[in-house]
């Protein structure tokens, strides 16, 4: 056992702090680690409305009440950062939805910030992205995940598609207009958001608009060559399995997806009943409307609801789960691995609850754990 973090962030004059402890599960075979061989992968990185913020492990352990993030990326290119994800080298990719879909003028794009740039944020908090990837295919990209070969898979809520950019494309300075692969589905995607791979290499996508989660077997996914920059034609894929709402709010506007070290699938419900649900690995193989194995409902900490329109989900290397609230009070609920193995009979008070104001957590969206620089 080790202390994972003790955190307090303020909303106005209010601070909330509880402790979270975690155990290492030894599930490295399941996950592609953030930052490759970097073992210090417990900083919390958040796509935060108009910027990206980081809370270091030392802030999370020491119980520091100062709500100021340790590092902030305030790049001038940002319009609406939606998600953050690290590649194998410890470089950070920011998925920016732009403002085109809402009548604005900033195009959506993917931005890479290198480990060196992240290390220098204290002296330059507004770096120019090392790589910018724009595409005429983008409408409103929102979530992304890497596969084991270094290719980036991006769900685009606006175009109802998943775009794959090869590792070679990601290493090219400048812009890329044509993804290496474009994935559609039959039935069609309906507002795809959450996207993740399970430990077998199957792809899972959350259909936010139709209250479903669809899975695609690894055997039917396009084999994207990481060294290729050519686009390939991919026929519409038929889901291997589809999870639907069970009539009791089990899947309601699913937002983010994450797979834990046991191979179980977690999803955040951004609409009422504002929950986070877990479907056991055994429930994923069959199409149907299963009752979640675990349901985390919103609790109350210091008069604040802990799950308000929950969206971003992330596990750290110790099995701790971070859940972001996209509605006021704009918080992060953190659950230790010991809290996540049984279905609670009542709303579970998170082991950690961060609550922030306009300068800390301001309409947070995507979240990931990653290296500390």
Buried (B, 14 or more C-beta within 10 A) or exposed (E): EEBBBBBBBBBEEBBBBBBBBBBBBEBEEBBBBBBBEBEBBBBBBBBBBEBBBBBBBEBBBBBBEEBBBBBBBBBEBBBBBBBBBBBBBBBBBBBBBBBBBEEEEBBBBBBBBBBEBBBBBEEEEEBEBBBBBBBEBBBBBBBBBBBEBBBBBBBBBBBBBBBBBBBBBBBEEEEBEBBBBBBBBEEEBBBBBBBBBBBEEBBBBBBBBBBBBBBBBBEBBBEBBBEBBEBBEBEEBEBBBBBBBBEEBBBBBBBBBBBBBBBBBBBBBBBEBBBBBBBBBEBBEEBEBBEBBBBBBBBEBEEBBBBBBBBBBBBBBBBBBBBBBBBBBBBBBBBBBBBBEEBBEEBBBBBBBBBBBEEBBBBBBBBBBBBBB
